[in-house]
Amino acid sequence: MINHLRQLVISSSVLFAVLVTVYPAHSAPLKVLHLSLSAAETGFDPVMTSDLNTAAIEEQLFEPLLTYDYLARPVKLIPRLAAQMPVISDQGKTWLFTLKKGVYFSPDPVFKGKLREVTAQDVVYTIMRFMDPKNRSPYKFLVDHKILGLNALADQARQTGHFNYNAKVEGLEVVGPYQLKIRLTGTDYNFGHAMAQPMFGIVAREVIEAYQGDTASHPVGTGPYMIGQWIRSASINLVKNPNYRDERWHFTSQDPQDQKIVQAMTGKRIPQIDQVDIQIVEEAQSAYLSFLKGELDVFGVPGQFAPNVLSGTELKPKLQQQGIQLQRLVDPAIAYYFINIEDPQLGGMALSRIALRRAILMSLNDEEMIRVIYKGQAFREAFPIPQGVEGHDANYQSLIHYNPQEANDLLDKMGYKKAKDGYRRQIDGGPLYVKYTTTLTSQDRDLEEIMKKSLDRIGIRFVSEKLKFPEIIRAERQCRVAMRLSAWIADYPDGDNFMQLWYGPHTHENNASCFQDAKWDKLYEKTLALPNSPERDQLYRQLARLLEINGVTKVSTSHIRNVLIQPWVVGYKAHPILPSTWAYIDLIPEGERH
């Protein structure tokens, strides 16, 4: 899911309250899970989501056909709305899904007080929405050119301005009320990963049409939770979905460390927690202090707080004495610098502009970033596909290394001369600067200092642009962000999930560098027809090299995720792919905590 670490929209602080069925009086106090997110939600229409924070909430509101086993490592696909794993035939070109019966959408006025059951037609409608040009879905790539007849329907919509949701699509055949056959344009054994994404959580057509123009404010899914109260960009309260089916905790594991979880949770009804209270806390310092006071139950430790929490790789004794638990894992993610190829200052494919971008990227000191920003909770990564993901190349050597002297020599050679103020000018004598975009957090203030120092080394003026994260995402899709340190965490453990970030047709979706190059695109398209193989890996290496040669991207780091868990949280295990697992855990009631 982006900060693409799948991340996050600023709206007026209007309170949205969804009033639903009246709950019976509880004989015991409500179990409330208290969490914080570092950036605001972008709205809850899954087709439009591209950020991790929003996806984490949507994981609880909506349900795709498949999901990932909570405990299995390496990760393993399992059914969610599907009654069983799909039947795959025709060398991976045909996928037959059978849905669970008796799955109902959460209550909404659109349903006029009646239960609304999910059918195969809802799956067809949900998939179609990703190809509707009006939605401009950042996750269109998961089905684009992959389902027979679906792209023709999208092409027709671009000509007419209307997407015909009533049209029959060859590759989306409703076999019966609970059965759907999906026919692909070619062999794709990874298609199941697409159908496990929270963005493919099933929606009801009548809900989408009833709230046309404001679908992001009216999430209606089949998940274990639904929206209770929502103050935009401030807080989100999730409550149990009263229509949720009788689903039981059923995961198994051979890992000895998981046996306590299995023993505590097996057979419990999902979800056990009554409400999830989520606060938007952009400053990590505030969230950390709230956790220490017991006001948050789980806390992902930002790099800058690692020294407060860790002694080497272990939790500090004072935290251990409080019963706090630590979980560590390497995220299947990359942090990478991108430069917008359409930017008036830095863009274009002229040799002089390519040299300019490469010089900028050579001025960036990744070891300084790891030391200052991440406090050692990251490591240098050169390849666009991280470890733990198919296609990763641990031996890849980047052409773009930290070398300010070489960068200065290159700029001198290309005619970017310095003025009296010590800063370089464009070749034609015009102003030259890098407008660098960050959020408003203290960590990003530290990042700005490093960026300015880096650019000063090569005589290029630094200009700061500060935006709320949702505004950054909007600007990126409009190709208005000149340069940024972004990140992407795996939606599924295959290299395609990363390489698609630079595919030309994904400009205005999730190709934030707005890089469009025919040679690169053709090579990338070849990878789509190949399974995980040495042949595909070789193409990935070529693609990575071309990004460097053209000065588009510099992959910087991968990160270690440190998660703190309060002693009263039961059954928690950090998952490398699922954006949230709140429905799978429990809490010891307050009166029983020691």
C-alpha positions in Angstrom: 0.0 0.0 0.0 2.4 4.7 -0.8 3.6 7.4 1.0 3.7 6.2 -1.0 4.7 4.4 2.1 1.1 4.4 0.5 0.2 7.5 2.8 -2.1 10.3 3.0 -6.8 15.1 2.8 -7.2 18.3 4.3 -10.9 19.1 4.7 -12.8 21.3 7.1 -13.2 19.8 10.5 -16.8 18.7 10.0 -18.1 16.0 12.2 -19.6 13.0 10.3 -21.7 10.8 12.5 -23.1 7.6 11.1 -26.1 6.6 13.1 -26.9 2.9 12.7 -28.6 0.2 14.6 -28.9 0.6 18.3 -26.5 -1.7 20.1 -27.8 -3.7 23.1 -26.4 -2.8 26.5 -23.1 -4.3 27.2 -22.7 -6.3 30.3 -19.0 -5.5 30.3 -17.2 -2.2 29.5 -16.4 -1.6 25.8 -13.0 -2.7 24.6 -11.5 0.3 22.8 -8.2 0.1 20.9 -6.4 3.4 20.9 -4.1 4.2 18.0 -2.6 7.2 16.2 -1.8 7.8 12.6 1.0 10.2 11.5 -1.0 11.8 8.6 -4.6 12.4 7.8 -6.9 10.1 5.9 -7.6 10.9 2.2 -11.2 9.7 2.2 -12.6 6.2 2.1 -13.4 5.3 -1.4 -11.1 2.4 -2.0 -10.7 2.9 -5.8 -9.1 6.3 -5.1 -6.7 5.2 -2.3 -3.0 5.1 -2.6 -1.6 5.7 0.9 -0.9 3.4 3.8 -2.8 5.2 6.6 -6.0 5.3 4.7 -5.6 1.7 3.5 -5.1 0.6 7.1 -8.6 1.9 7.9 -10.1 0.5 4.7 -8.7 -2.9 5.6 -11.3 -2.9 8.4 -14.2 -1.4 6.5 -14.0 -3.3 3.2 -13.2 -6.9 2.2 -11.5 -8.1 -1.0 -11.9 -11.6 -2.2 -8.6 -12.8 -0.7 -6.3 -11.7 2.1 -3.0 -12.8 3.7 -2.7 -15.3 6.6 -2.1 -13.4 9.8 0.7 -15.6 11.0 2.3 -17.3 8.0 5.8 -16.2 7.1 6.6 -16.0 4.3 3.2 -14.4 3.6 0.5 -16.7 2.2 -2.8 -15.9 0.4 -6.0 -17.1 2.0 -9.7 -16.5 1.2 -11.5 -13.6 2.7 -14.8 -12.9 0.9 -14.1 -16.0 -1.2 -15.4 -19.2 0.2 -12.2 -21.0 -0.9 -9.0 -20.3 -2.9 -9.8 -19.7 -6.6 -9.6 -22.5 -9.1 -6.9 -21.5 -11.6 -6.9 -23.0 -15.1 -5.7 -22.3 -18.6 -2.1 -21.7 -17.5 -3.0 -18.9 -15.1 -5.4 -17.2 -17.5 -8.7 -18.2 -15.9 -9.6 -17.7 -12.3 -12.9 -19.0 -10.8 -13.9 -17.4 -7.5 -16.7 -18.6 -5.3 -18.1 -16.2 -2.7 -19.1 -16.9 0.8 -22.9 -16.8 1.3 -24.6 -14.7 3.9 -22.1 -11.8 3.7 -23.9 -8.5 4.1 -22.9 -4.8 3.7 -22.8 -2.6 6.8 -26.0 -0.6 7.5 -26.6 2.5 5.4 -29.7 4.5 4.6 -29.4 3.5 0.9 -30.5 0.0 1.9 -33.7 1.3 3.5 -33.3 -0.9 6.6 -32.9 -4.1 4.7 -29.9 -6.5 4.7 -28.0 -6.3 1.5 -26.1 -9.4 0.6 -22.9 -9.4 -1.5 -23.1 -11.2 -4.9 -20.7 -11.9 -7.7 -22.1 -8.9 -9.6 -20.8 -6.6 -6.9 -17.3 -8.0 -7.5 -17.7 -7.2 -11.3 -18.8 -3.7 -10.5 -15.9 -3.1 -8.0 -13.3 -4.3 -10.6 -14.9 -2.2 -13.3 -14.5 1.0 -11.2 -10.7 0.8 -11.4 -10.9 1.3 -15.2 -13.4 4.1 -15.2 -11.3 7.2 -16.4 -13.3 9.5 -14.1 -11.9 7.7 -11.0 -8.2 8.0 -12.1 -7.4 5.2 -9.7 -3.8 4.9 -8.6 -4.3 1.2 -8.4 -5.6 0.8 -11.9 -2.3 -1.0 -12.8 -3.5 -4.1 -11.0 -6.1 -4.8 -13.7 -5.0 -2.6 -16.6 -4.6 -4.6 -19.8 -5.1 -7.8 -17.8 -8.8 -8.6 -18.1 -10.3 -9.5 -21.5 -12.5 -6.7 -22.8 -12.1 -4.4 -19.9 -9.7 -2.0 -21.5 -11.9 -1.7 -24.6 -14.7 -0.5 -22.3 -12.3 2.1 -20.7 -11.3 3.3 -24.2 -14.9 3.7 -25.1 -15.5 5.7 -21.9 -12.7 8.1 -22.8 -14.3 8.8 -26.1 -17.9 9.1 -24.8 -17.3 10.5 -21.3 -19.4 7.7 -19.9 -18.4 4.3 -18.5 -21.0 1.7 -19.2 -21.3 -0.3 -16.1 -24.1 -2.4 -17.7 -21.9 -3.6 -20.5 -20.9 -7.3 -20.6 -17.1 -7.8 -20.3 -15.7 -10.9 -21.7 -13.3 -11.4 -18.9 -15.8 -10.8 -16.1 -18.4 -13.6 -16.3 -21.0 -14.0 -13.5 -21.5 -17.8 -13.4 -24.0 -17.6 -10.6 -25.0 -15.3 -7.7 -21.9 -16.4 -5.8 -19.5 -17.4 -8.5 -17.4 -15.3 -10.9 -15.0 -16.4 -13.6 -12.2 -13.9 -14.5 -10.4 -14.4 -17.8 -7.1 -12.7 -18.2 -5.3 -11.5 -21.3 -2.3 -13.6 -20.5 -0.8 -15.9 -17.9 -0.6 -14.2 -14.5 -0.1 -16.4 -11.4 0.2 -13.2 -9.3 -3.4 -12.0 -10.0 -4.5 -13.4 -6.6 -2.3 -10.7 -5.0 -4.3 -8.0 -6.8 -7.5 -9.5 -5.4 -6.1 -9.3 -1.9 -5.6 -5.6 -1.8 -7.8 -3.5 0.5 -8.4 -1.2 -2.5 -10.3 -4.1 -4.1 -12.7 -4.3 -1.1 -16.2 -5.0 -2.5 -18.6 -2.0 -2.8 -22.3 -1.8 -3.7 -23.3 0.0 -6.9 -26.3 1.6 -5.3 -24.2 3.1 -2.6 -21.6 4.6 -5.0 -24.4 6.0 -7.2 -26.3 7.5 -4.3 -23.2 9.4 -3.0 -21.8 10.2 -6.4 -19.3 13.0 -6.0 -18.8 12.3 -2.3 -18.2 8.6 -2.2 -15.0 9.1 -0.1 -17.2 10.4 2.8 -19.6 7.4 2.7 -17.7 4.1 3.1 -20.0 1.1 3.1 -18.3 -2.3 3.1 -18.6 -5.8 4.6 -15.7 -5.5 7.0 -15.7 -6.1 10.7 -15.9 -2.4 11.4 -17.7 0.7 10.1 -17.3 4.4 10.6 -18.7 5.7 13.9 -17.7 9.3 14.3 -15.3 11.0 12.0 -13.7 14.5 12.4 -11.8 15.0 9.2 -8.0 15.1 9.6 -8.4 14.8 13.4 -10.0 11.6 14.5 -11.8 8.5 13.2 -13.8 6.1 15.4 -14.6 2.6 14.1 -17.4 0.6 15.6 -18.3 -3.1 15.1 -20.3 -3.7 12.0 -23.6 -5.2 13.3 -24.1 -7.1 10.1 -20.7 -8.9 10.2 -20.9 -12.6 9.9 -19.8 -15.2 12.5 -16.1 -15.4 11.6 -13.7 -17.1 14.0 -10.0 -16.7 14.7 -8.4 -19.7 13.0 -4.7 -19.1 12.2 -2.0 -21.6 12.9 1.8 -21.5 13.0 4.8 -23.7 13.5 6.8 -20.8 14.9 7.3 -21.3 18.7 7.0 -17.6 19.2 3.5 -17.6 17.8 2.1 -20.3 20.1 1.1 -17.9 22.8 -1.0 -15.9 20.2 -2.6 -19.1 18.9 -3.5 -20.3 22.4 -5.0 -16.9 23.4 -6.9 -16.2 20.2 -8.1 -19.5 18.6 -11.8 -19.8 18.3 -12.6 -16.2 19.3 -15.1 -14.4 17.2 -13.7 -11.7 14.9 -13.5 -8.9 16.0 -13.1 -9.0 19.7 -12.5 -5.2 20.1 -15.6 -3.1 20.2 -14.2 0.2 18.9 -11.0 1.5 17.3 -10.3 5.1 18.3 -7.8 6.7 15.8 -6.3 10.1 16.4 -4.3 12.0 13.7 -1.1 13.0 15.5 1.4 14.4 13.0 4.1 15.0 15.5 5.8 11.8 16.6 6.8 13.3 19.9 3.2 13.8 21.0 2.3 10.3 19.9 5.3 8.8 21.8 4.4 10.6 25.0 0.8 9.4 24.7 2.0 5.8 24.4 4.2 6.1 27.4 1.2 7.4 29.4 -0.8 4.4 28.3 -3.1 6.4 26.1 -2.1 4.5 22.9 -2.1 0.7 22.7 0.3 0.2 19.8 3.0 2.6 18.5 5.2 2.4 15.4 8.5 4.0 16.5 9.8 6.6 14.1 13.5 6.5 13.5 14.2 9.6 15.5 12.9 8.0 18.7 14.9 4.8 18.4 17.6 6.0 20.9 14.8 6.5 23.4 13.4 3.0 23.0 16.3 0.7 22.0 19.6 -0.5 23.4 21.1 -2.0 20.3 18.3 -4.2 19.0 16.7 -4.7 22.4 14.0 -2.8 24.2 15.4 -0.6 26.9 15.1 -2.1 30.4 12.8 0.6 31.8 10.3 -0.2 29.1 10.6 -3.9 29.6 9.9 -3.4 33.2 6.5 -1.9 32.3 5.6 -5.0 30.3 5.9 -3.2 27.0 6.7 -5.6 24.1 8.9 -4.8 21.0 8.5 -6.3 17.6 11.0 -5.7 14.8 10.9 -6.5 11.2 12.5 -5.3 7.9 9.7 -3.6 5.9 9.4 -4.8 2.3 9.8 -1.1 1.3 12.1 1.5 -0.2 12.6 5.2 0.4 13.6 6.9 -2.9 14.2 10.3 -4.2 12.3 11.2 -7.3 12.7 14.3 -9.6 9.7 15.3 -11.7 10.6 15.0 -15.4 7.9 17.6 -16.2 9.2 20.2 -13.8 10.2 23.5 -15.6 13.4 23.8 -13.6 14.7 20.2 -13.5 12.7 18.3 -16.1 13.2 17.3 -19.8 15.3 14.7 -21.5 18.0 17.1 -22.9 21.5 15.9 -21.9 22.1 19.0 -19.9 18.9 18.4 -17.8 19.8 14.7 -17.3 23.2 15.8 -16.1 21.6 18.3 -13.7 19.4 15.7 -12.1 22.2 13.2 -11.8 24.4 15.8 -10.1 21.6 16.6 -7.6 21.2 12.9 -6.8 24.9 12.5 -6.3 24.9 15.3 -3.7 22.7 13.2 -1.4 24.4 11.4 1.4 22.4 8.3 2.4 24.7 7.4 5.3 23.9 10.9 6.8 20.2 10.2 6.4 20.5 6.9 8.1 22.4 8.4 11.0 20.6 11.7 11.5 17.0 11.0 10.4 16.6 7.3 11.0 18.9 6.9 13.9 20.3 3.7 12.5 16.9 2.1 11.9 17.5 1.9 8.1 20.1 0.5 5.7 21.4 1.5 2.3 19.3 0.0 -0.5 20.3 0.6 -4.2 17.7 -1.5 -6.1 14.1 -0.4 -6.6 12.8 -3.8 -5.4 13.6 -4.4 -1.7 14.6 -7.6 0.1 11.8 -10.0 0.8 10.2 -9.2 -2.6 10.5 -11.4 -5.7 12.9 -9.7 -8.1 15.2 -8.2 -5.5 18.9 -8.0 -6.5 21.1 -7.9 -3.4 24.2 -7.5 -5.6 23.1 -4.5 -7.6 25.5 -1.6 -7.7 24.1 1.9 -8.2 25.7 4.3 -10.7 24.6 7.2 -8.5 26.8 7.4 -5.5 27.5 10.2 -3.0 30.2 12.3 -4.7 29.7 16.1 -4.5 33.1 16.7 -6.2 32.0 14.7 -9.2 28.6 16.4 -9.2 30.3 19.8 -9.2 32.6 18.8 -12.1 29.6 17.6 -14.1 27.7 20.8 -13.6 30.7 22.9 -14.5 31.2 20.9 -17.7 27.6 21.3 -18.7 27.6 25.1 -18.3 25.7 25.6 -15.0 27.9 28.5 -13.9 27.9 30.1 -10.5 26.8 33.7 -10.0 28.3 36.1 -7.5 26.1 34.8 -4.7 27.7 31.4 -5.1 24.7 29.7 -6.6 24.5 28.3 -10.1 22.3 29.6 -12.9 20.6 27.7 -15.7 22.7 27.4 -18.9 20.7 30.3 -20.4 21.4 32.4 -17.4 18.0 32.0 -15.8 17.4 31.2 -12.1 18.1 27.6 -11.0 16.7 26.1 -7.8 15.2 22.9 -6.5 11.8 23.3 -4.9 11.7 20.4 -2.4 8.4 19.3 -0.9 8.0 18.0 2.6 5.3 17.7 5.3 5.2 19.9 8.4 6.6 17.4 10.9 9.8 17.9 12.9 11.4 15.0 11.1 10.9 16.6 7.8 12.3 19.9 9.2 15.5 17.9 9.9 15.3 16.4 6.4 15.1 19.9 4.9 18.3 20.9 6.7 20.1 17.9 5.2 18.7 18.6 1.7 19.7 22.3 1.8 23.2 21.2 3.0 23.4 18.7 0.1 22.4 21.2 -2.5 24.7 23.9 -1.1 27.6 21.5 -1.7 26.9 21.7 -5.4 25.8 25.4 -5.5 22.1 24.9 -6.2 19.6 27.0 -4.3 17.2 25.1 -2.1 13.5 26.2 -1.9 11.2 24.7 0.6 7.6 23.8 -0.1 5.6 22.5 3.0 2.3 20.8 2.5 0.0 18.5 4.4 0.5 15.0 3.3 -2.9 14.6 1.4 -2.0 17.8 -0.5 1.3 16.3 -1.5 -0.4 13.3 -2.9 -2.8 15.5 -4.9 0.1 17.6 -6.2 2.1 14.5 -7.2 -0.8 13.2 -9.3 -0.9 16.6 -11.0 2.9 16.5 -11.7 3.4 19.6 -9.5 6.0 18.2 -7.0 9.5 18.9 -8.3 11.4 16.7 -6.0 10.7 14.6 -2.9 11.9 11.8 -0.7 9.1 9.3 -1.1 8.5 5.7 -0.1 6.6 2.7 -1.2 5.8 -0.4 0.8 4.8 -3.7 -0.9 1.2 -4.2 -1.5 2.2 -7.7 -2.5 5.6 -9.4 -2.5 6.4 -9.1 -6.2 8.8 -6.8 -8.0 6.1 -5.5 -10.4 4.5 -3.7 -7.5 7.6 -1.5 -7.4 8.6 -1.2 -11.0 5.2 0.1 -12.0 6.0 3.3 -10.1 7.9 4.6 -13.2 5.6 3.3 -16.0 4.6 6.1 -18.3 0.8 5.4 -18.4 0.8 5.6 -14.6 1.6 9.3 -14.7 -1.2 11.1 -12.8 -1.8 7.9 -10.9 1.3 6.7 -8.9 4.2 7.7 -11.2 5.1 10.8 -9.2 8.2 11.4 -11.3 6.0 11.7 -14.3 8.6 9.8 -16.2 7.4 8.8 -19.7 10.0 7.0 -21.9 9.1 4.7 -24.7 12.2 2.5 -24.3 11.6 2.1 -20.6 7.9 1.4 -21.0 8.6 -1.3 -23.6 11.0 -3.1 -21.4 8.6 -2.9 -18.5 5.8 -4.3 -20.6 8.0 -7.3 -21.4 8.2 -8.1 -17.6 4.5 -8.3 -17.4 4.4 -11.4 -19.6 7.1 -13.2 -17.5 6.9 -15.1 -14.2 9.4 -14.6 -11.5 12.6 -15.8 -13.3 16.2 -14.9 -14.2 14.9 -13.5 -17.5 12.6 -11.1 -15.7 15.3 -10.2 -13.1 17.6 -9.2 -16.0 14.9 -6.8 -17.4 14.5 -5.4 -13.9 18.2 -4.6 -13.7 18.0 -2.8 -17.1 15.0 -0.8 -15.9 16.8 0.2 -12.7 19.8 1.3 -14.7 17.8 3.4 -17.1 16.2 5.3 -14.1 19.7 6.2 -12.9 21.1 7.0 -16.4 18.2 9.4 -16.9 18.5 11.0 -13.5 14.9 10.1 -12.5 15.3 8.3 -9.2 17.8 7.4 -6.6 16.8 4.6 -4.3 18.0 5.5 -0.9 17.2 3.2 2.0 15.0 0.4 3.4 13.8 0.5 6.9 13.5 -1.5 10.1 10.0 -1.3 11.6 10.0 -1.1 15.4 6.6 -1.5 17.0 5.8 -1.1 20.7 2.8 -3.0 22.2 1.2 -2.4 25.6 1.1 -5.4 27.9 -2.7 -5.6 27.8 -2.8 -6.1 24.0 -3.4 -9.8 23.2 -2.5 -11.6 19.9 -0.6 -8.8 18.1 1.9 -9.7 15.5 3.3 -7.2 13.0 2.5 -8.1 9.4 4.8 -7.2 6.5 2.0 -6.7 4.0 -1.4 -6.2 5.7 -1.8 -2.5 6.4 -3.8 -3.2 9.6 -4.7 -6.3 11.7 -6.9 -4.8 14.3 -9.7 -7.3 13.9 -7.3 -10.1 14.8 -6.3 -8.9 18.2 -7.9 -8.5 21.6 -7.5 -6.4 24.8 -7.4 -7.4 28.4 -10.3 -5.4 30.0 -9.1 -2.4 32.0 -10.4 -3.8 35.3 -8.2 -6.9 34.8 -4.9 -5.3 33.9 -2.1 -5.5 36.4 
